[in-house]
Amino acid sequence: MAECIDSVSISLNASNSEDYDRLCSPIFENAYDEILAFTKKCHELMDDITLSVVSVIGNEEIEKCKRLSDALGVKFRVRNFV
C-alpha cells in the first residue's frame, strides 16, 4: 500500500466506540476498534496519517479525539460540517 499512496485520512468522529456506534451506525462489529487498528497499521507503513472529526461533536469530544491522535502519533484535523 505504501508504494502506491503517500497519505491516508481516516474519519474518527468519536473518542470511544459507544459514541462512534451511535453517530455512525456502522454495519460491522467492532468498527471503532478496527479503525484504530487500521490507523496503527497505516502509521507503521507511512508517516502522513490524519485522523479527522466533524466539528459538530463539540469541543470536549474534539479535544478527546485530538489526545487520541497524539497518543497514536498521527495528525489531527477538524472538518467543518457543511
C-alpha positions in Angstrom: 0.0 0.0 0.0 2.7 2.5 0.9 4.3 2.2 -2.5 1.0 3.4 -4.1 -0.1 6.2 -1.8 1.7 8.8 0.4 -1.0 9.8 2.8 -4.2 8.5 4.5 -7.0 10.4 6.1 -9.4 8.4 8.4 -12.7 9.7 9.8 -12.6 9.0 13.5 -15.6 11.1 14.5 -15.7 9.9 18.2 -13.4 9.3 21.1 -14.9 5.9 22.0 -16.8 3.0 20.5 -20.2 3.8 22.0 -20.3 7.3 20.6 -18.9 6.1 17.3 -21.6 3.4 17.0 -24.3 6.0 17.9 -23.1 8.6 15.4 -22.0 6.4 12.5 -24.2 3.3 12.8 -21.5 1.0 11.4 -22.6 -2.3 9.8 -19.6 -4.1 11.1 -19.0 -5.2 14.7 -16.1 -3.6 16.5 -15.8 -0.9 13.8 -14.2 1.7 16.1 -11.5 -0.7 17.3 -10.8 -1.7 13.7 -10.4 2.0 12.8 -7.8 2.4 15.5 -6.1 -0.8 14.3 -6.1 0.4 10.7 -4.7 3.7 11.8 -1.8 2.0 13.7 -1.1 -0.3 10.7 -1.0 2.6 8.3 1.3 4.6 10.6 3.7 1.6 10.6 3.9 1.9 6.8 3.9 5.6 6.2 4.2 8.9 8.1 1.4 11.0 6.7 -1.7 9.7 8.6 -4.5 12.0 9.7 -7.5 11.3 11.9 -10.4 13.7 11.5 -13.6 14.6 13.2 -16.6 16.7 12.2 -16.9 20.0 14.2 -20.4 19.3 15.4 -19.3 16.7 18.0 -18.4 19.5 20.4 -15.2 20.9 21.8 -14.8 18.4 24.7 -15.1 15.5 22.3 -12.9 17.1 19.8 -10.2 17.5 22.4 -10.5 13.8 23.4 -10.1 12.8 19.8 -7.1 15.1 19.5 -5.4 13.5 22.5 -6.1 10.1 21.0 -4.5 11.2 17.7 -1.5 12.5 19.6 -1.2 9.2 21.5 -1.2 7.3 18.2 1.4 9.7 16.8 -0.7 10.9 13.8 -2.0 14.2 12.6 -5.4 15.5 13.6 -7.9 17.7 11.6 -11.4 19.1 12.4 -13.7 19.2 9.4 -16.4 21.8 9.3 -20.0 20.4 9.0 -21.5 21.7 5.7 
